[in-house]
Amino acid sequence: MKKMQKIIVIVGPTAVGKTALSLDLAARYHGEIISGDSMQIYRGLDIGTAKATPTEQAQVPHHMLDIVEPDVNYSVAEFVQQARQVIQKVADRGKIPIVVGGTGFYIQALLGDRTLVDESQVMDAAAEQAWRQRVALEGEAPLRDALRQVDPVSAERIVSGQIRRLIRALLMTQAVGKPFSEQEPPAHRIYDALIIGLNTERPVLYERINQRVTSMLQTGLLAEAQLVQQLPDAATAKQAIGYKELFPYLRGDEDLAAGEQRLQQASRRYAKRQITWFKHQLKGIQWYDLVLNSNDQKRLVQAVEEFIQA
């Protein structure tokens, strides 16, 4: 039997230190970094997506960043296909692929833990557009409520802001006649993956998030938010947390302090959902607190070395 390709995966909520750890591990173990974030694929959306800076990207090779323009809807199926090709090329160079990201569904699909359903034959384009228009006017709550009525598992599983996934799950449920969450064929993991989960105590994480938002605003986030605001309503990037919370300020409906607080609150809530999702949906995570627990750094390094040498 052919041995599965070894990869390291780093997951966790926003602002917990995933980028710093990925750079450290890549330098220690001759790795290359592959982004597993659904929004870092967009060109020009750098600050709000917490993309590795040009200086950080220059330290080790980075992949799956800046793939498409912000007005393009890029599917998880496209991500999986392209990321798997990148992983193979990195491995062929004798390097260790290090996948880093907070988009759990992308990571899960990449690993093979969830098989993607082909909805191309049953999706109703008119219904999809109607839902996008309604979301643009009323927000995602009516859409999520409609999905919850027919598929509560998907409604709970899909995190806020993933409008395309919410619509797809609802329309696929209606078209096939059974919940989308039950339509997925059996899945199996295709990589030998060491999955590292980063987390820390909730008050500490929330303060880090608040500080990150303030720093983002000081380093050009508003310019990116203006770019996103001008995108078509159907663009996935327009629903990204980190930008839409600033639209009221950009319209002149509130002051910047209110916009900052709105973004901090949305980011904290998103982090909480990320933690819940990873703990319940992704198997085999080894959790570490590199913010408050100095011993965890030693445990993590030991785990990585044992994994690589095995």
Short mmCIF file of the C-alpha atoms (twelve columns), coordinates in Angstrom:
data_MODEL
# 
_entry.id   MODEL 
# 
loop_
_atom_site.group_PDB 
_atom_site.id 
_atom_site.type_symbol 
_atom_site.label_atom_id 
_atom_site.label_alt_id 
_atom_site.label_comp_id 
_atom_site.label_asym_id 
_atom_site.label_seq_id 
_atom_site.Cartn_x 
_atom_site.Cartn_y 
_atom_site.Cartn_z 
_atom_site.pdbx_PDB_model_num 
ATOM 1   C CA . MET A 1   0.000   0.000  0.000   1 
ATOM 2   C CA . LYS A 2   1.288   3.429  -0.957  1 
ATOM 3   C CA . LYS A 3   2.122   5.614  2.035   1 
ATOM 4   C CA . MET A 4   0.011   8.728  2.417   1 
ATOM 5   C CA . GLN A 5   1.726   12.075 1.986   1 
ATOM 6   C CA . LYS A 6   2.629   13.709 5.298   1 
ATOM 7   C CA . ILE A 7   1.365   17.251 5.807   1 
ATOM 8   C CA . ILE A 8   1.180   19.586 8.776   1 
ATOM 9   C CA . VAL A 9   -2.068  21.487 9.283   1 
ATOM 10  C CA . ILE A 10  -2.429  24.513 11.585  1 
ATOM 11  C CA . VAL A 11  -5.959  25.567 12.503  1 
ATOM 12  C CA . GLY A 12  -7.631  27.769 15.076  1 
ATOM 13  C CA . PRO A 13  -9.515  31.030 15.505  1 
ATOM 14  C CA . THR A 14  -8.428  34.367 14.174  1 
ATOM 15  C CA . ALA A 15  -5.631  36.245 15.980  1 
ATOM 16  C CA . VAL A 16  -4.294  33.209 17.842  1 
ATOM 17  C CA . GLY A 17  -0.870  33.064 16.175  1 
ATOM 18  C CA . LYS A 18  -1.256  30.644 13.247  1 
ATOM 19  C CA . THR A 19  0.889   32.693 10.859  1 
ATOM 20  C CA . ALA A 20  3.768   33.046 13.320  1 
ATOM 21  C CA . LEU A 21  3.756   29.318 14.041  1 
ATOM 22  C CA . SER A 22  3.652   28.417 10.361  1 
ATOM 23  C CA . LEU A 23  6.690   30.585 9.658   1 
ATOM 24  C CA . ASP A 24  8.577   29.031 12.566  1 
ATOM 25  C CA . LEU A 25  7.788   25.453 11.537  1 
ATOM 26  C CA . ALA A 26  8.560   26.133 7.874   1 
ATOM 27  C CA . ALA A 27  11.967  27.512 8.810   1 
ATOM 28  C CA . ARG A 28  12.737  24.643 11.219  1 
ATOM 29  C CA . TYR A 29  11.625  21.770 9.020   1 
ATOM 30  C CA . HIS A 30  12.140  23.025 5.447   1 
ATOM 31  C CA . GLY A 31  8.461   23.562 4.809   1 
ATOM 32  C CA . GLU A 32  6.346   25.586 2.417   1 
ATOM 33  C CA . ILE A 33  3.109   27.246 3.477   1 
ATOM 34  C CA . ILE A 34  -0.260  26.685 1.818   1 
ATOM 35  C CA . SER A 35  -3.091  29.001 2.829   1 
ATOM 36  C CA . GLY A 36  -6.322  27.292 3.832   1 
ATOM 37  C CA . ASP A 37  -8.317  30.516 4.119   1 
ATOM 38  C CA . SER A 38  -11.306 31.154 1.865   1 
ATOM 39  C CA . MET A 39  -10.694 34.918 1.684   1 
ATOM 40  C CA . GLN A 40  -6.916  35.071 1.301   1 
ATOM 41  C CA . ILE A 41  -7.319  33.816 -2.250  1 
ATOM 42  C CA . TYR A 42  -8.466  37.318 -3.289  1 
ATOM 43  C CA . ARG A 43  -5.997  39.823 -4.675  1 
ATOM 44  C CA . GLY A 44  -5.938  43.154 -2.897  1 
ATOM 45  C CA . LEU A 45  -7.674  41.899 0.245   1 
ATOM 46  C CA . ASP A 46  -4.607  41.707 2.441   1 
ATOM 47  C CA . ILE A 47  -5.213  43.523 5.719   1 
ATOM 48  C CA . GLY A 48  -8.780  42.442 6.418   1 
ATOM 49  C CA . THR A 49  -7.977  38.799 5.709   1 
ATOM 50  C CA . ALA A 50  -4.819  38.880 7.898   1 
ATOM 51  C CA . LYS A 51  -2.777  37.651 4.946   1 
ATOM 52  C CA . ALA A 52  0.922   37.058 5.568   1 
ATOM 53  C CA . THR A 53  2.747   40.311 4.880   1 
ATOM 54  C CA . PRO A 54  5.205   40.646 1.961   1 
ATOM 55  C CA . THR A 55  8.042   40.417 4.497   1 
ATOM 56  C CA . GLU A 56  6.608   37.203 5.951   1 
ATOM 57  C CA . GLN A 57  5.958   35.753 2.508   1 
ATOM 58  C CA . ALA A 58  9.584   36.434 1.573   1 
ATOM 59  C CA . GLN A 59  10.823  34.230 4.436   1 
ATOM 60  C CA . VAL A 60  9.429   30.966 2.995   1 
ATOM 61  C CA . PRO A 61  7.380   30.086 -0.107  1 
ATOM 62  C CA . HIS A 62  3.637   30.730 0.263   1 
ATOM 63  C CA . HIS A 63  0.892   29.255 -1.909  1 
ATOM 64  C CA . MET A 64  -2.854  29.714 -2.509  1 
ATOM 65  C CA . LEU A 65  -2.697  33.474 -1.956  1 
ATOM 66  C CA . ASP A 66  -3.875  36.110 -4.459  1 
ATOM 67  C CA . ILE A 67  -5.365  33.596 -6.883  1 
ATOM 68  C CA . VAL A 68  -8.389  35.518 -8.187  1 
ATOM 69  C CA . GLU A 69  -9.863  39.008 -8.291  1 
ATOM 70  C CA . PRO A 70  -12.312 39.957 -5.509  1 
ATOM 71  C CA . ASP A 71  -15.342 39.902 -7.802  1 
ATOM 72  C CA . VAL A 72  -14.820 36.230 -8.665  1 
ATOM 73  C CA . ASN A 73  -16.704 33.520 -6.766  1 
ATOM 74  C CA . TYR A 74  -14.137 30.808 -6.064  1 
ATOM 75  C CA . SER A 75  -15.565 27.476 -4.928  1 
ATOM 76  C CA . VAL A 76  -14.272 25.049 -2.345  1 
ATOM 77  C CA . ALA A 77  -14.038 22.431 -5.116  1 
ATOM 78  C CA . GLU A 78  -11.668 24.689 -7.048  1 
ATOM 79  C CA . PHE A 79  -9.651  25.261 -3.884  1 
ATOM 80  C CA . VAL A 80  -9.328  21.549 -3.160  1 
ATOM 81  C CA . GLN A 81  -8.217  20.725 -6.686  1 
ATOM 82  C CA . GLN A 82  -5.618  23.484 -6.803  1 
ATOM 83  C CA . ALA A 83  -4.343  23.045 -3.238  1 
ATOM 84  C CA . ARG A 84  -3.836  19.308 -3.712  1 
ATOM 85  C CA . GLN A 85  -1.749  20.016 -6.801  1 
ATOM 86  C CA . VAL A 86  0.344   22.469 -4.784  1 
ATOM 87  C CA . ILE A 87  0.817   19.953 -1.970  1 
ATOM 88  C CA . GLN A 88  2.096   17.384 -4.452  1 
ATOM 89  C CA . LYS A 89  4.559   19.852 -5.995  1 
ATOM 90  C CA . VAL A 90  5.849   20.890 -2.558  1 
ATOM 91  C CA . ALA A 91  6.311   17.239 -1.596  1 
ATOM 92  C CA . ASP A 92  8.072   16.524 -4.890  1 
ATOM 93  C CA . ARG A 93  10.613  19.193 -3.969  1 
ATOM 94  C CA . GLY A 94  11.354  17.309 -0.767  1 
ATOM 95  C CA . LYS A 95  9.654   19.941 1.411   1 
ATOM 96  C CA . ILE A 96  6.960   19.477 4.052   1 
ATOM 97  C CA . PRO A 97  3.584   21.032 3.097   1 
ATOM 98  C CA . ILE A 98  2.200   23.193 5.917   1 
ATOM 99  C CA . VAL A 99  -1.475  24.092 5.480   1 
ATOM 100 C CA . VAL A 100 -2.590  27.083 7.543   1 
ATOM 101 C CA . GLY A 101 -6.059  28.512 7.892   1 
ATOM 102 C CA . GLY A 102 -9.199  29.253 9.774   1 
ATOM 103 C CA . THR A 103 -11.737 28.146 7.148   1 
ATOM 104 C CA . GLY A 104 -12.644 24.774 8.569   1 
ATOM 105 C CA . PHE A 105 -14.717 23.534 5.648   1 
ATOM 106 C CA . TYR A 106 -11.844 24.184 3.220   1 
ATOM 107 C CA . ILE A 107 -9.418  22.279 5.446   1 
ATOM 108 C CA . GLN A 108 -11.858 19.426 5.945   1 
ATOM 109 C CA . ALA A 109 -12.531 19.074 2.222   1 
ATOM 110 C CA . LEU A 110 -8.826  19.308 1.405   1 
ATOM 111 C CA . LEU A 111 -7.995  16.472 3.796   1 
ATOM 112 C CA . GLY A 112 -10.720 14.312 2.259   1 
ATOM 113 C CA . ASP A 113 -12.805 14.257 5.448   1 
ATOM 114 C CA . ARG A 114 -15.797 15.531 3.491   1 
ATOM 115 C CA . THR A 115 -16.589 14.626 -0.083  1 
ATOM 116 C CA . LEU A 116 -17.906 17.457 -2.222  1 
ATOM 117 C CA . VAL A 117 -21.281 16.955 -3.847  1 
ATOM 118 C CA . ASP A 118 -21.709 17.872 -7.509  1 
ATOM 119 C CA . GLU A 119 -24.659 20.252 -7.524  1 
ATOM 120 C CA . SER A 120 -24.233 21.486 -11.092 1 
ATOM 121 C CA . GLN A 121 -27.154 19.450 -12.448 1 
ATOM 122 C CA . VAL A 122 -29.748 20.458 -9.876  1 
ATOM 123 C CA . MET A 123 -28.940 23.999 -8.754  1 
ATOM 124 C CA . ASP A 124 -31.568 26.581 -9.715  1 
ATOM 125 C CA . ALA A 125 -29.729 29.670 -10.953 1 
ATOM 126 C CA . ALA A 126 -32.804 31.901 -10.690 1 
ATOM 127 C CA . ALA A 127 -33.468 30.810 -7.099  1 
ATOM 128 C CA . GLU A 128 -29.826 31.332 -6.231  1 
ATOM 129 C CA . GLN A 129 -29.888 34.877 -7.577  1 
ATOM 130 C CA . ALA A 130 -33.145 35.612 -5.760  1 
ATOM 131 C CA . TRP A 131 -31.617 34.549 -2.456  1 
ATOM 132 C CA . ARG A 132 -28.520 36.652 -3.099  1 
ATOM 133 C CA . GLN A 133 -30.687 39.686 -3.705  1 
ATOM 134 C CA . ARG A 134 -32.670 39.036 -0.541  1 
ATOM 135 C CA . VAL A 135 -29.497 38.618 1.510   1 
ATOM 136 C CA . ALA A 136 -28.222 41.916 0.133   1 
ATOM 137 C CA . LEU A 137 -31.380 43.612 1.436   1 
ATOM 138 C CA . GLU A 138 -32.106 41.712 4.652   1 
ATOM 139 C CA . GLY A 139 -28.849 40.045 5.675   1 
ATOM 140 C CA . GLU A 140 -28.266 36.321 6.049   1 
ATOM 141 C CA . ALA A 141 -30.773 35.660 8.871   1 
ATOM 142 C CA . PRO A 142 -33.774 34.786 6.619   1 
ATOM 143 C CA . LEU A 143 -31.580 32.482 4.538   1 
ATOM 144 C CA . ARG A 144 -30.187 30.696 7.583   1 
ATOM 145 C CA . ASP A 145 -33.680 30.379 9.062   1 
ATOM 146 C CA . ALA A 146 -34.969 28.821 5.827   1 
ATOM 147 C CA . LEU A 147 -32.119 26.322 5.824   1 
ATOM 148 C CA . ARG A 148 -32.646 25.536 9.499   1 
ATOM 149 C CA . GLN A 149 -36.214 24.464 8.743   1 
ATOM 150 C CA . VAL A 150 -35.092 21.773 6.291   1 
ATOM 151 C CA . ASP A 151 -31.519 20.982 7.342   1 
ATOM 152 C CA . PRO A 152 -30.618 22.091 10.885  1 
ATOM 153 C CA . VAL A 153 -27.272 20.267 10.698  1 
ATOM 154 C CA . SER A 154 -26.066 22.373 7.760   1 
ATOM 155 C CA . ALA A 155 -27.518 25.524 9.305   1 
ATOM 156 C CA . GLU A 156 -25.402 24.910 12.400  1 
ATOM 157 C CA . ARG A 157 -22.332 23.755 10.507  1 
ATOM 158 C CA . ILE A 158 -21.995 26.667 8.070   1 
ATOM 159 C CA . VAL A 159 -20.407 29.709 9.710   1 
ATOM 160 C CA . SER A 160 -21.606 33.277 9.341   1 
ATOM 161 C CA . GLY A 161 -20.776 35.053 6.106   1 
ATOM 162 C CA . GLN A 162 -20.629 31.929 3.938   1 
ATOM 163 C CA . ILE A 163 -23.640 32.952 1.875   1 
ATOM 164 C CA . ARG A 164 -22.774 30.801 -1.103  1 
ATOM 165 C CA . ARG A 165 -22.639 27.672 1.057   1 
ATOM 166 C CA . LEU A 166 -25.898 28.529 2.803   1 
ATOM 167 C CA . ILE A 167 -27.698 29.001 -0.505  1 
ATOM 168 C CA . ARG A 168 -26.186 25.857 -1.970  1 
ATOM 169 C CA . ALA A 169 -27.206 23.756 1.042   1 
ATOM 170 C CA . LEU A 170 -30.777 25.104 0.933   1 
ATOM 171 C CA . LEU A 171 -31.258 24.655 -2.817  1 
ATOM 172 C CA . MET A 172 -29.634 21.218 -2.873  1 
ATOM 173 C CA . THR A 173 -31.922 20.129 -0.024  1 
ATOM 174 C CA . GLN A 174 -34.971 21.371 -1.889  1 
ATOM 175 C CA . ALA A 175 -33.868 19.855 -5.214  1 
ATOM 176 C CA . VAL A 176 -32.912 16.403 -3.964  1 
ATOM 177 C CA . GLY A 177 -35.594 16.079 -1.303  1 
ATOM 178 C CA . LYS A 178 -33.348 15.271 1.636   1 
ATOM 179 C CA . PRO A 179 -31.045 17.400 3.820   1 
ATOM 180 C CA . PHE A 180 -27.843 18.486 2.150   1 
ATOM 181 C CA . SER A 181 -25.921 17.249 5.202   1 
ATOM 182 C CA . GLU A 182 -27.120 13.714 4.396   1 
ATOM 183 C CA . GLN A 183 -26.277 13.843 0.692   1 
ATOM 184 C CA . GLU A 184 -22.516 13.697 1.051   1 
ATOM 185 C CA . PRO A 185 -21.019 10.312 0.128   1 
ATOM 186 C CA . PRO A 186 -18.621 8.559  2.528   1 
ATOM 187 C CA . ALA A 187 -15.329 10.384 2.905   1 
ATOM 188 C CA . HIS A 188 -11.848 9.247  3.833   1 
ATOM 189 C CA . ARG A 189 -8.730  11.180 4.748   1 
ATOM 190 C CA . ILE A 190 -6.176  11.132 1.948   1 
ATOM 191 C CA . TYR A 191 -3.210  12.611 3.855   1 
ATOM 192 C CA . ASP A 192 -1.187  11.578 6.878   1 
ATOM 193 C CA . ALA A 193 -1.890  14.841 8.656   1 
ATOM 194 C CA . LEU A 194 -0.597  16.233 11.916  1 
ATOM 195 C CA . ILE A 195 -3.326  18.717 12.816  1 
ATOM 196 C CA . ILE A 196 -2.209  21.419 15.242  1 
ATOM 197 C CA . GLY A 197 -4.956  23.484 16.852  1 
ATOM 198 C CA . LEU A 198 -4.103  26.816 18.473  1 
ATOM 199 C CA . ASN A 199 -6.308  28.385 21.115  1 
ATOM 200 C CA . THR A 200 -6.009  30.360 24.330  1 
ATOM 201 C CA . GLU A 201 -8.228  31.573 27.138  1 
ATOM 202 C CA . ARG A 202 -11.247 33.419 25.791  1 
ATOM 203 C CA . PRO A 203 -10.619 36.863 27.410  1 
ATOM 204 C CA . VAL A 204 -7.037  36.838 26.144  1 
ATOM 205 C CA . LEU A 205 -8.114  35.846 22.634  1 
ATOM 206 C CA . TYR A 206 -10.771 38.540 22.546  1 
ATOM 207 C CA . GLU A 207 -8.285  41.206 23.591  1 
ATOM 208 C CA . ARG A 208 -5.905  40.064 20.855  1 
ATOM 209 C CA . ILE A 209 -8.759  40.327 18.361  1 
ATOM 210 C CA . ASN A 210 -9.648  43.831 19.535  1 
ATOM 211 C CA . GLN A 211 -6.037  44.935 19.191  1 
ATOM 212 C CA . ARG A 212 -5.741  43.370 15.745  1 
ATOM 213 C CA . VAL A 213 -8.806  45.265 14.497  1 
ATOM 214 C CA . THR A 214 -7.379  48.551 15.787  1 
ATOM 215 C CA . SER A 215 -4.059  47.790 14.097  1 
ATOM 216 C CA . MET A 216 -5.801  46.908 10.832  1 
ATOM 217 C CA . LEU A 217 -7.621  50.226 10.806  1 
ATOM 218 C CA . GLN A 218 -4.339  52.028 11.394  1 
ATOM 219 C CA . THR A 219 -2.637  50.260 8.487   1 
ATOM 220 C CA . GLY A 220 -5.141  50.694 5.671   1 
ATOM 221 C CA . LEU A 221 -8.192  48.508 6.263   1 
ATOM 222 C CA . LEU A 222 -10.606 51.267 5.258   1 
ATOM 223 C CA . ALA A 223 -9.167  51.423 1.755   1 
ATOM 224 C CA . GLU A 224 -9.758  47.694 1.341   1 
ATOM 225 C CA . ALA A 225 -13.276 48.037 2.748   1 
ATOM 226 C CA . GLN A 226 -14.028 50.718 0.140   1 
ATOM 227 C CA . LEU A 227 -12.884 48.312 -2.568  1 
ATOM 228 C CA . VAL A 228 -15.090 45.522 -1.214  1 
ATOM 229 C CA . GLN A 229 -18.075 47.856 -0.840  1 
ATOM 230 C CA . GLN A 230 -17.996 48.483 -4.600  1 
ATOM 231 C CA . LEU A 231 -18.130 44.785 -5.494  1 
ATOM 232 C CA . PRO A 232 -21.323 43.230 -6.873  1 
ATOM 233 C CA . ASP A 233 -23.700 42.050 -4.165  1 
ATOM 234 C CA . ALA A 234 -23.279 38.462 -5.413  1 
ATOM 235 C CA . ALA A 235 -19.521 38.504 -4.788  1 
ATOM 236 C CA . THR A 236 -18.489 36.144 -1.993  1 
ATOM 237 C CA . ALA A 237 -15.834 38.602 -0.824  1 
ATOM 238 C CA . LYS A 238 -18.521 41.197 -0.089  1 
ATOM 239 C CA . GLN A 239 -19.806 39.014 2.756   1 
ATOM 240 C CA . ALA A 240 -16.387 38.601 4.380   1 
ATOM 241 C CA . ILE A 241 -16.078 39.474 8.044   1 
ATOM 242 C CA . GLY A 242 -13.603 42.332 8.234   1 
ATOM 243 C CA . TYR A 243 -15.155 44.553 5.601   1 
ATOM 244 C CA . LYS A 244 -18.960 44.614 5.640   1 
ATOM 245 C CA . GLU A 245 -18.932 45.808 9.262   1 
ATOM 246 C CA . LEU A 246 -17.373 49.056 8.049   1 
ATOM 247 C CA . PHE A 247 -19.944 49.732 5.329   1 
ATOM 248 C CA . PRO A 248 -22.206 51.844 7.630   1 
ATOM 249 C CA . TYR A 249 -19.235 54.110 8.380   1 
ATOM 250 C CA . LEU A 250 -18.331 54.361 4.703   1 
ATOM 251 C CA . ARG A 251 -21.943 55.335 3.935   1 
ATOM 252 C CA . GLY A 252 -21.786 58.037 6.585   1 
ATOM 253 C CA . ASP A 253 -24.338 56.322 8.830   1 
ATOM 254 C CA . GLU A 254 -22.079 56.096 11.895  1 
ATOM 255 C CA . ASP A 255 -18.686 57.250 13.147  1 
ATOM 256 C CA . LEU A 256 -15.480 55.242 12.870  1 
ATOM 257 C CA . ALA A 257 -15.459 54.324 16.561  1 
ATOM 258 C CA . ALA A 258 -18.816 52.597 16.127  1 
ATOM 259 C CA . GLY A 259 -17.534 50.799 13.043  1 
ATOM 260 C CA . GLU A 260 -14.462 49.637 14.917  1 
ATOM 261 C CA . GLN A 261 -16.585 48.273 17.756  1 
ATOM 262 C CA . ARG A 262 -18.890 46.551 15.277  1 
ATOM 263 C CA . LEU A 263 -15.922 44.869 13.587  1 
ATOM 264 C CA . GLN A 264 -14.376 43.823 16.891  1 
ATOM 265 C CA . GLN A 265 -17.639 42.264 18.010  1 
ATOM 266 C CA . ALA A 266 -18.150 40.424 14.703  1 
ATOM 267 C CA . SER A 267 -14.580 39.141 14.803  1 
ATOM 268 C CA . ARG A 268 -14.969 37.878 18.374  1 
ATOM 269 C CA . ARG A 269 -18.181 36.074 17.465  1 
ATOM 270 C CA . TYR A 270 -16.530 34.562 14.412  1 
ATOM 271 C CA . ALA A 271 -13.620 33.309 16.522  1 
ATOM 272 C CA . LYS A 272 -16.060 31.636 18.901  1 
ATOM 273 C CA . ARG A 273 -17.780 29.885 15.991  1 
ATOM 274 C CA . GLN A 274 -14.426 28.812 14.583  1 
ATOM 275 C CA . ILE A 275 -13.415 27.192 17.875  1 
ATOM 276 C CA . THR A 276 -16.742 25.374 18.163  1 
ATOM 277 C CA . TRP A 277 -16.547 24.163 14.569  1 
ATOM 278 C CA . PHE A 278 -13.018 22.830 14.834  1 
ATOM 279 C CA . LYS A 279 -13.709 21.051 18.111  1 
ATOM 280 C CA . HIS A 280 -16.799 19.303 16.750  1 
ATOM 281 C CA . GLN A 281 -16.164 18.877 13.024  1 
ATOM 282 C CA . LEU A 282 -12.467 18.158 12.472  1 
ATOM 283 C CA . LYS A 283 -11.028 14.937 13.853  1 
ATOM 284 C CA . GLY A 284 -7.608  14.437 15.360  1 
ATOM 285 C CA . ILE A 285 -6.657  17.976 16.374  1 
ATOM 286 C CA . GLN A 286 -3.889  18.322 18.968  1 
ATOM 287 C CA . TRP A 287 -4.543  21.546 20.853  1 
ATOM 288 C CA . TYR A 288 -1.901  23.966 22.156  1 
ATOM 289 C CA . ASP A 289 -1.909  27.350 23.894  1 
ATOM 290 C CA . LEU A 290 1.212   29.162 22.730  1 
ATOM 291 C CA . VAL A 291 0.044   32.454 24.230  1 
ATOM 292 C CA . LEU A 292 -0.174  31.523 27.903  1 
ATOM 293 C CA . ASN A 293 1.476   28.113 28.259  1 
ATOM 294 C CA . SER A 294 5.246   28.080 27.693  1 
ATOM 295 C CA . ASN A 295 5.375   24.281 28.008  1 
ATOM 296 C CA . ASP A 296 3.085   23.886 25.006  1 
ATOM 297 C CA . GLN A 297 5.802   25.159 22.671  1 
ATOM 298 C CA . LYS A 298 8.066   22.273 23.725  1 
ATOM 299 C CA . ARG A 299 5.227   19.761 23.426  1 
ATOM 300 C CA . LEU A 300 4.379   21.016 19.978  1 
ATOM 301 C CA . VAL A 301 7.955   20.848 18.675  1 
ATOM 302 C CA . GLN A 302 8.316   17.321 20.038  1 
ATOM 303 C CA . ALA A 303 5.080   16.268 18.343  1 
ATOM 304 C CA . VAL A 304 6.192   17.720 15.005  1 
ATOM 305 C CA . GLU A 305 9.597   16.028 15.175  1 
ATOM 306 C CA . GLU A 306 8.061   12.668 16.044  1 
ATOM 307 C CA . PHE A 307 5.560   13.045 13.206  1 
ATOM 308 C CA . ILE A 308 8.209   13.894 10.594  1 
ATOM 309 C CA . GLN A 309 10.521  11.097 11.670  1 
ATOM 310 C CA . ALA A 310 7.827   8.416  11.878  1 
# 
